[in-house]
Structure formats: structure tokens, C-alpha cells
Amino acid sequence: MAKKITSRKENYSQWYIDIVQNAGLAENSAVRGCMVIKPYGYAIWEKMRDALDKKFKDTGHTNAYFPIFIPKSFFSKEASHVEGFAKECAIVTHYRLKNDPNGNGVIVDEDSKLEEELIVRPTSETIIWSTYKNWIQSYRDLPLLINQWANVVRWEMRTRLFLRTAEFLWQEGHTAHETREEAIEETVKMMNVYADFAQDWMAIPVLKGVKSESERFAGAEETYCIEAMMQDGKALQAGTSHFLAQNFAKAFDVQYLNKENKLEYVWATSWGVSTRLIGALIMTHSDDNGLVLPPALAPIQVVIVPIFRKAEQKEALMEYVNSIYSELKKAGVTVKLDDSEHFSPGYKFAEYEMQGVPLRIAVGPRDMENNAVEMARRDTLTKEIISRENLTEKVLALMVDIQRNLLENASKMRDGMSKKVDTWNEFKEAIDNEGGFLYAHWDGTTETEGKIKEETKATIRLIPLDAPEEEGKCVYSGKPSKRRVVFAKAY
């Protein structure tokens, strides 16, 4: 199976595609730019979804669902928002087909033109805020904390599975508050929820900060974000949380009666992560043998493979193996027992290695006689013989250690790809040769930011929240700067 994987050094982009396809995560669909998420890939997304959903509910949010179609006129109500998404929108103009009188299948019925075109949602601010107008009347209705799990469409022409597709799955939170301070507090809180999820579940360390004005979400006053570093030295935006101020409330006339009986516009936030997190997972941890998954998100945490050559060995061995399986399952481990006889043990080992299963237990007649098992770790590719006694406790401890080790390795990788640069020559050399996060002074102007992007393809990924004040000169213009920002090439 490993022969199907292009090495990272040879072609990182092809390596990524090989893993997605050979690990059975997703494939291109008949619709250009869209993907089919296969059962194993979707199982990872379900794990992510369930963990995040609990975090949202633990912070007071509830789920709802809003239409996939948005009247075109809604996008005209908030100028910067429509400008930000205008080039990515899919538009429904008719509602009926008919048989072609010339016998060439079906055609659009010209008499079914919609009075107003509908946009297939690229994001739901407009349809949700048109609804909130009916839900919010008084301060007693606030805060309104709603999340939606849905699909969205952004008409991408250059796509890559999970990272950038015309349709993708995500969640989008949309909240309304009495005050500016409450809304900003919510925005920061949700950024921290994403950061904690990335670290604790995905074993991915992230930077936290705010976007520059040109990188900000369309219609937001401030965008908070988390950024991760991939093995090829490119950054990946892993989550965003937007302070929308009163922009959408004013656009859709969402006002509430305050405690002094006066009308005020509410304050808003929106925040979201998507299936591109699976792409982040792949590119952070995987190797040339295939996918590597942290136990917290692995659809199969442990696979057990019994090995026997003679039929008379099978009954006793399976009794031994089934006791291990039952014990692990009872302890809450997601475990698979592969006793199929269609494939050799070697083939199975390679298959589960490709799929990134964190732990593999192999049991043969000699292991059974010694009251032991052979345990293989996916993260280190090491094997050892472990006693059957207290095996469940050992497995649970190993999964904690694998999760820790993956986070530690990812942190070392990121730190090794992070550096301060002070001159334009240093900046260009680092971006061209190494990539990674570059901490550099910036004069704060959109013009300089645009020129840096034009000349190097590097963008400001974020302005770190914890960036200390530090007098310096802009790496490009030489003008004064009070703090460093983080540049990188990005997906």
C-alpha cells in the first residue's frame, strides 16, 4: 500500500491527494469542483462535529437550520458583504425543466423563470438576520445564541479535496447581543473554543489573532482567527470568529427595546469551521506511509488482527481475541476486530497503517501461549510485545501518549518553521526557501500589504493577540512599526 503514496519531498501536493484517495477519505464527484466524502472520511467529520457541538452547547448555544436559498435582494442590503461574495455565488434562475421537443433530453422551461433569483448560500448572515428581525423584540430576547450545521457553496474554480471545494460542510454560529462588549466577548470566546479543539482533539497547535483589514471577513468590523502550520511550510486558516458590530442589524433593521424602553440595534457575531479541518489533520500529522490520526478523532482507535495458519488454531485464538475486543469496547475504546480471511495479515497491516489507525494489536498462537499481544503504534511505527494482563489500561495510556506525542511533534514542527525577519532580503529568502510563519514588522498600510503579497504570495495571516509592543521598521517600506505580525504563504 505504501507504494501508492508519493513521497512528501518528491511532490507534496500529490502526496496529499494520494493519502486522501488511498485512505478512503474522499474522491472527486461527477460535478466539477465538488467532492464525495466517503464513509471513513465522513466518520472523521462526525467525530469533529460531535466534539464541537458539545463545546457549543456547553457555552450556551443551540442548533437551528435555515434555508439553503437566499433571495438576491438580501445580498444588496450590506454593501461590503455582497462585494466579498459576489464572485463566488451560484444563482438559481428557474424552477422547472421540460423535455426538449427535439429529443435532446431535458431543457430549462423558459416559462419557469423566478421573479427574483435565489443565491445558493455561500454563508448565512443575510437569511439569518432577516429571520432574527422577527425573533428579537426586547432585551429579554437577548442574547440569541444559534448555531447551524449545514453545507455551503462557493464557486471555486481551482479546487483541492477538503481544502477548497465548490461545496463543503461546516458549522456557522450567529449570535445577537445587547452591547458591543458582549458581542466582542462572544467573538473571542468562540475563537478560543476553536483553538482548544484544535489542540486537544486535533493535536494541532495554533496561533490566535486578528486579521488585517484586507483579510477580514466581508461585513465584519474585526475577524479573529486561528492559524495552523502544515508540513510544507504553508499556513492554513483553521477557524474564524467575526465581530460584525451592528452592520447586519442595521441592514435588516433588527432592533430591540432596551431596559430604558428605547430602541437600539443589536450587536452581532458569526463564527465557523469546515471540513477543511480534515485537510489540516492530514497535512499536519501524516507521513509517507499514509494517514496518521490522533486517537481523539480516529474512527477506529484500535484494530485487532488475529493471525493463524492452521484451522485448528482458530477457535482458541478467537476466544482469546474476542475477550480482548470485548474488554476494550466496554472501556469505551473504538475497536475493530478484523478476522476476515480474504486478505493476508501483511495486507491488513498496510491497510490500517494507510488509514492512520493509532494502535494495532496482532495476536498469533505464540502470543496467546505467552498471554501477550504484539502492539504497534502508528505515530512512531514501533512495535512491542505487551502482556495481556491489564491490557486495557495500557491501551488507554498509549492513546493518551500518542495524542500527546502528535501535539508535541506538531509544535516542534511549527516552532522550527517560525522565525523573526528584519530585512526585505531575509523575508524573501525565508519565504522562497523555507516558508513557515515569518514574524515581521509591517507599517499597517493596505498598500504595503498588497505589494508584499504581489511580490512573494505571502499574506498577513494574523496580528497576534499577544504580540508585545516593539519598536521597529516595516520589513518592506522601512516605515515605523510598533509590533510584528505573522506572514506566510497559505492554502
SVG drawing of the C-alpha trace seen along z (x, -y; Angstrom):
<svg xmlns="http://www.w3.org/2000/svg" viewBox="-44 -55 63 83">
<polyline fill="none" stroke="black" stroke-width="0.4" points="0.0,0.0 2.9,-2.4 4.0,-2.3 0.8,-4.2 2.0,-7.2 4.1,-9.8 6.8,-11.0 6.4,-14.4 9.8,-15.5 9.1,-14.4 5.7,-16.1 3.8,-17.4 0.6,-18.2 0.4,-14.7 1.3,-13.1 -1.8,-14.9 -4.0,-13.7 -2.6,-10.1 -3.5,-10.0 -7.0,-11.3 -7.7,-8.7 -5.8,-5.7 -7.0,-6.1 -10.6,-6.2 -11.4,-9.7 -12.9,-11.4 -13.0,-11.5 -13.9,-13.9 -17.6,-13.8 -19.3,-14.0 -19.9,-17.7 -16.7,-19.6 -15.2,-21.1 -17.3,-19.1 -16.3,-16.0 -17.8,-12.8 -16.9,-12.3 -16.5,-8.6 -17.6,-6.8 -14.2,-6.8 -13.7,-10.5 -17.2,-11.3 -16.6,-9.3 -13.7,-11.7 -16.0,-14.7 -18.7,-13.2 -16.1,-12.9 -15.2,-16.6 -18.8,-17.6 -19.9,-15.8 -17.0,-17.2 -17.5,-20.8 -21.3,-20.5 -20.8,-19.6 -18.5,-22.6 -21.1,-24.9 -23.9,-23.6 -21.7,-23.8 -21.2,-27.5 -25.0,-28.1 -25.6,-27.7 -28.5,-25.8 -28.8,-24.4 -31.3,-25.5 -31.5,-25.3 -32.1,-28.0 -32.8,-27.7 -30.1,-27.0 -31.7,-29.6 -31.3,-33.3 -33.1,-36.0 -30.7,-38.0 -32.0,-41.3 -30.8,-40.3 -27.2,-40.5 -27.7,-44.1 -28.5,-45.2 -24.9,-45.0 -22.5,-46.5 -19.2,-45.0 -20.7,-41.6 -22.1,-41.4 -18.8,-42.6 -16.9,-39.9 -19.0,-37.0 -20.3,-38.3 -17.8,-36.3 -18.4,-33.0 -22.2,-32.8 -24.2,-30.1 -27.6,-31.5 -30.9,-29.8 -32.9,-31.5 -35.5,-28.9 -37.5,-26.3 -38.6,-23.8 -37.3,-21.5 -39.2,-20.1 -38.5,-17.6 -36.7,-19.0 -39.1,-18.9 -36.1,-18.0 -35.5,-14.9 -32.2,-16.0 -33.2,-15.1 -34.4,-17.9 -34.0,-21.7 -34.9,-24.6 -38.5,-25.6 -38.3,-29.3 -41.7,-29.9 -40.4,-29.0 -38.2,-32.0 -38.2,-33.1 -39.4,-36.6 -36.3,-37.0 -33.2,-34.9 -32.1,-32.9 -28.5,-32.6 -27.3,-29.2 -25.9,-30.1 -22.2,-30.9 -22.8,-31.9 -26.0,-32.6 -25.7,-36.1 -28.3,-37.6 -31.0,-34.9 -30.5,-34.6 -30.6,-38.3 -33.8,-38.6 -35.2,-36.0 -33.8,-37.5 -35.8,-40.6 -38.9,-38.5 -37.3,-36.8 -35.9,-39.8 -38.2,-42.5 -36.8,-43.2 -33.7,-42.9 -35.4,-39.8 -34.8,-38.0 -31.0,-38.6 -28.5,-37.1 -29.6,-34.9 -27.0,-32.1 -27.7,-30.0 -25.5,-27.5 -26.2,-25.8 -24.7,-22.7 -25.0,-22.9 -23.5,-22.9 -22.5,-26.0 -21.5,-26.7 -18.7,-29.0 -18.0,-28.6 -14.3,-27.8 -12.6,-27.0 -9.3,-25.7 -10.2,-23.0 -8.5,-20.5 -10.3,-17.8 -11.3,-19.1 -9.1,-22.3 -11.1,-24.1 -14.2,-22.8 -17.3,-24.4 -19.5,-22.8 -18.4,-21.9 -19.8,-21.1 -19.4,-23.4 -21.0,-25.0 -21.8,-28.6 -22.7,-30.3 -24.8,-33.5 -25.4,-35.4 -27.1,-38.7 -26.2,-40.7 -27.3,-43.8 -23.9,-45.5 -20.7,-45.8 -18.7,-44.4 -20.9,-41.3 -20.5,-40.6 -16.7,-41.0 -16.6,-38.7 -18.5,-36.1 -16.3,-36.5 -13.1,-35.9 -14.7,-33.1 -15.5,-31.2 -12.0,-31.7 -10.8,-30.1 -13.2,-27.2 -11.7,-26.6 -8.2,-26.9 -8.9,-24.4 -10.5,-22.0 -7.5,-22.2 -5.0,-21.5 -7.0,-19.0 -8.7,-17.0 -6.7,-17.5 -3.3,-17.7 -2.6,-20.8 -1.1,-23.9 -2.4,-27.2 -1.7,-30.9 -4.5,-33.2 -5.0,-36.7 -6.9,-39.1 -6.9,-39.6 -5.7,-42.7 -8.4,-44.9 -7.8,-43.4 -8.1,-39.8 -11.1,-40.5 -14.5,-38.7 -16.8,-40.7 -19.1,-42.7 -17.1,-42.3 -15.6,-45.0 -13.0,-42.6 -12.1,-39.0 -10.4,-36.7 -8.8,-33.6 -6.6,-30.5 -3.8,-29.6 -2.0,-26.3 1.2,-25.4 1.4,-22.5 4.5,-20.3 5.3,-22.1 5.7,-25.4 2.3,-26.8 -0.3,-28.1 -3.9,-27.0 -6.7,-29.1 -8.4,-26.6 -11.2,-28.7 -12.6,-32.3 -14.8,-34.3 -16.2,-37.6 -17.3,-40.6 -20.0,-42.0 -20.8,-45.1 -24.2,-46.4 -23.7,-46.1 -26.2,-43.3 -28.6,-44.6 -28.9,-47.9 -29.1,-46.3 -32.1,-44.2 -33.5,-46.6 -33.1,-44.3 -33.7,-46.5 -34.6,-45.7 -36.4,-47.6 -33.8,-48.2 -34.4,-48.4 -35.0,-52.2 -37.7,-51.5 -35.6,-52.8 -35.0,-51.1 -31.4,-50.0 -29.7,-47.9 -28.3,-44.6 -24.7,-43.7 -23.7,-40.6 -21.1,-37.8 -20.6,-34.9 -18.1,-32.1 -17.3,-28.9 -15.1,-25.9 -15.5,-23.5 -14.4,-20.1 -11.1,-21.8 -10.1,-20.7 -9.7,-17.2 -7.2,-18.7 -5.4,-20.3 -5.3,-16.9 -3.8,-15.2 -1.1,-17.7 -0.1,-18.2 0.5,-14.6 0.6,-12.2 3.8,-10.6 4.9,-8.8 3.2,-5.6 -0.3,-7.2 -2.7,-8.9 -1.8,-9.5 -4.8,-10.2 -4.9,-11.4 -6.8,-8.9 -9.4,-11.5 -10.6,-11.7 -9.8,-8.3 -12.9,-6.4 -11.0,-3.2 -8.7,-3.7 -7.5,-0.1 -7.7,2.7 -7.1,6.3 -5.7,8.7 -5.7,12.4 -3.0,14.5 -3.2,18.2 -2.1,20.7 -3.9,23.9 -7.7,24.2 -7.4,26.0 -5.7,22.9 -8.6,20.6 -11.2,21.5 -8.9,21.0 -7.2,17.9 -10.6,16.3 -11.8,16.9 -8.6,15.1 -9.0,12.3 -12.7,11.8 -12.1,11.4 -9.6,8.5 -12.1,7.0 -15.0,7.1 -12.8,5.6 -11.6,2.7 -15.1,2.0 -16.5,2.0 -13.9,-0.6 -15.1,-2.9 -12.4,-2.3 -13.5,-2.4 -12.1,1.0 -12.4,3.2 -11.7,6.9 -10.6,7.9 -11.0,11.7 -11.6,11.7 -9.7,14.4 -9.8,12.7 -6.6,10.8 -3.2,11.7 -2.1,10.2 0.6,8.2 -2.0,6.7 -4.2,5.8 -1.3,4.2 -0.5,2.0 -4.2,1.1 -4.7,-0.1 -1.4,-1.9 -2.6,-3.7 -5.8,-4.6 -3.9,-6.0 -5.4,-3.7 -3.5,-4.7 -2.9,-1.3 -2.7,2.2 -2.9,5.4 -1.7,8.5 -2.2,11.9 -0.8,15.2 -0.8,18.7 2.6,18.0 1.3,14.6 -1.7,16.5 0.5,19.1 2.6,16.3 -0.6,14.5 0.6,11.4 -0.1,9.4 2.0,7.5 1.2,3.8 2.2,1.4 1.9,-2.4 1.1,-4.3 2.7,-7.6 6.2,-6.1 5.9,-2.9 7.3,-0.9 6.2,2.5 6.5,4.2 5.2,7.3 2.8,6.4 1.4,8.7 -2.4,9.5 -2.7,8.5 -4.1,5.0 -4.1,4.6 -7.0,2.2 -5.2,-0.2 -2.1,0.0 -4.1,-0.7 -5.8,-3.7 -2.4,-5.1 -0.9,-4.5 -3.7,-6.5 -3.1,-9.4 0.6,-9.2 0.0,-9.1 -2.2,-12.2 0.4,-14.0 3.2,-12.9 1.4,-14.1 0.8,-17.5 4.4,-17.7 5.7,-16.8 3.4,-19.3 4.5,-22.0 8.2,-21.3 7.5,-21.4 5.7,-24.7 8.3,-26.3 11.0,-25.1 9.2,-26.9 8.8,-30.1 11.3,-32.9 11.8,-36.7 12.9,-38.6 14.0,-42.2 15.0,-42.9 13.3,-42.5 16.1,-40.2 15.7,-38.0 11.9,-37.9 12.2,-36.9 14.8,-34.3 12.8,-32.7 9.5,-32.7 11.1,-31.2 13.3,-28.6 11.7,-27.6 8.2,-29.1 6.7,-28.9 5.5,-31.7 7.5,-34.9 7.3,-37.4 8.0,-40.8 7.3,-44.5 4.6,-46.0 3.7,-49.7 0.0,-49.0 -1.0,-50.1 -3.1,-48.1 -0.7,-49.3 2.4,-47.7 0.4,-44.5 -0.7,-44.3 2.8,-44.8 4.3,-42.1 1.6,-39.7 2.2,-40.6 5.9,-40.1 6.1,-37.0 2.5,-35.5 2.8,-35.8 -0.1,-37.3 -0.6,-38.6 -2.1,-35.5 -2.9,-37.4 -1.8,-40.0 -1.1,-38.0 -3.3,-38.9 -0.3,-38.5 2.1,-40.5 4.2,-42.8 4.8,-46.3 8.2,-46.5 9.6,-49.5 10.9,-48.6 10.8,-49.3 8.5,-47.8 10.2,-44.9 9.1,-46.3 8.7,-50.1 11.1,-50.9 8.4,-53.0 7.9,-52.9 6.1,-49.9 5.1,-49.1 4.7,-45.3 5.4,-42.3 2.7,-40.5 2.7,-37.0 3.2,-36.4 3.1,-33.1 2.1,-31.6 -1.2,-29.9 -3.8,-27.4"/>
</svg>
